[in-house]
Structure formats: C-alpha cells, structure tokens
Amino acid sequence: MKYILKHEPRSGCIFCKALECEDGPENLIVHRGERAFIILNRYPYTSGHAMVVPYAHQPSYEQLDPETRAEMMELVTRITGVLRALYQPEGFNMGANIGAAAGAGVAGHVHFHIVPRWAGDTNFMTSLSNTRVLPEGLEETYRRIAAAWLETEG
C-alpha cells in the first residue's frame, strides 16, 4: 500500500518531470546520455523493466533527429547487456507503443521498453486479479541496475 500511496497522480509528462529531479530511487533514472536517458518503469511487468526515452518530448520516432534515434538504440543495447548480466533472463520483450490506440500509456513522449522475460514469469495473479508479483522491490531493482550500469562505464 505504501508503494501505491507514495506516488500521487501528477499532471504533465512523467518523463519530463522525472528529468527535473536528482537521479535516484525517486525518479528512477539510471543514466542520462546526450540526447536520451534510461529510466525504470514505475509499474514494471517484470523486475528490470527499463525504458529508453529521448529528452525531446515527441510522440513518435519520426520527429526525432537521427542522432537521437542512434543514441537510443545504443542505450537499448547497453541496458540489455546490463540486464542480461544482472538478471540472466531467458529472453526479452522490446518495443514501443506509438499512440494511445497502440496502448501507449504516455502517448505524447515516445519511449522504448526493454522487458526481461523468463519461462513461466506470468502466473494466475495477473489473470485473476490484474496484479503483478515481483521478486524484488523497485528501489532494490534501481540500486542493482544503477550499480551495474556504473560498472560498464568504468
């Protein structure tokens, strides 16, 4: 319950607002690049669910310059390697939902999801009560991924 009550709904773009805060467990930003950043999903499908987001508030990739798109792909590649080493997933779901009709929760600010997956990682809780069960808390996930990210920069 603390997790749910801690975060009141805010107006405006969640990604743009996260950029205004100091990086840490509050804003969940793991890394800031020149044109894009990596942030953990506050409501993850699995542990390690990360997103790569451009600084530019645009609804689709077509509106981003080539340099931003290239940096985003490099960040996707690097965070995938970090997640693979840290969590040893058996696979990944990766992609973007462009527009509300496609399921975008933040339709105005395009972003790319990287979701580690394991055989059998879904269970009856999702089907029966629309609830996800994660093996570690979000703050612990942030701490582990941020530390592993820093090791790759060394």
N, C-alpha and C positions, 0 to 999 in steps of 0.2 A: 504494500500500500504506500509506503514511503516513496518508492520509485515513481508511482503514478502521481501522487500529490505534489511532489517536489517540482514538477515542471508544469506551470500554468500555460494555457494556450497563449501565444503571442501573435500580434498582428505583424504582417510583413514577412519577408522571405527568411526562412530558418537558416539558410546558408549564409546570406548576407549578414544576418545578426550574429551568427557564430564567429564571423571574421572580426567583429568588433571587440571580442573578448580575448583575454590572455589564453593561450593554449593550455589545455589540461583536461581533467575529467569533466569539467563543466561544459566546455564547448566541443569536446571530443575530437579536436583537430590533431591529427598525428604528425602531419608535415605540411608546410607551406612552400610551394615552389614559386617560380617567377610568375606563372600565369594560371596555375591551378593548385588545388590542395587536396589532401586526403583527410576524410572525416569518417568516424564510425557512425553507423546507423543507430540512432537512439532507441529504435524499436526493431532490433535485429531479427532476421529469420533464423540465423544460427550464430554461434559465437564467432567473432571475427568478421562479421558482415561490415564491409567498408564501402565507401563511395569516393570516387574521384570527381571533383567539382571545379569548374572554371571560376575564376574571380568574376568574369564578365557575367552579368545577370542576363542570360539569353534563354529563350525557350527551346532552342534546337541547335544541333551542331552546325547547321548551315550558316548560322550567324556568327560563328566563332572564326577567328583568323587561323590560318594553317599552323602557325607556331603554337597556339593554344591547343589545338587538336593533337599535334605531335607530342607536346608535353604531357597531355592527359594520357595518351597511350603508353608513354614511358612510365608514368606513375602507376598505371594499371599493371604493367609488367612487374615493376619493383614491389608493389604491395602484394601481388600474387605470390612472388617468391618469398616474401616475409611470412605470409600466412601459411604457405606450404611448409616452410621450415618449422614454424611455431606450432601449428595445429595438426600437421600431417593429414589433411583432408584427402578423401578418395576422389574428389572431383570439385569442380566449381561451376556455379551459375554466374554468368556475366552478361551485363547488358543494360540498356536504358529504356525507359518508358517515356516516349515523346508525346506529350499532350495528355489531357485528362481522360480522353476516350481510350487511351492505351494503358491507363492505370497509374499515370504519374501522380504521386502524392504532392509533389512540388512542381507543378506544370510550368511555371514561369522561369525556372532556373534548371537547365539541363544538367544531368549528372549520370555517372556510370556506376552501377552496382557490381561489387565483387563479393560473392557469397560462397564461402567454403561449404562443401557438402560431404556427407558420409552416408553409406548404405544404411537405411533404416533410421535416418535422423528425424523423420517425422513420425508422429505417433497419434494415438487416439485423442489426445488432448486438443490438437488442432481441429480435428473433425467434429468432436462432440461439443467443445466449449469455446472454440475460436481462441484458444490460449496456447502460447508457446512456452516450452520448458527449455531453459538454457542451463548448461552445466556450470557456468561461472557468471558472476555479476559483471555488469557493464564497466564499472570502474576498474575491476581487475583485468578485463579484456583490454581496456585502454592502456593501463600500465604495462602489460606484457607486450602489446603491439608497439607502443611508443618506444620502449626499451630495445626491442628487436630492430625497429627501424633505425635507431641511432647506431646500432652495431653495423648496419650495412653502409652507413655514411663514413665510418672510420677509415 
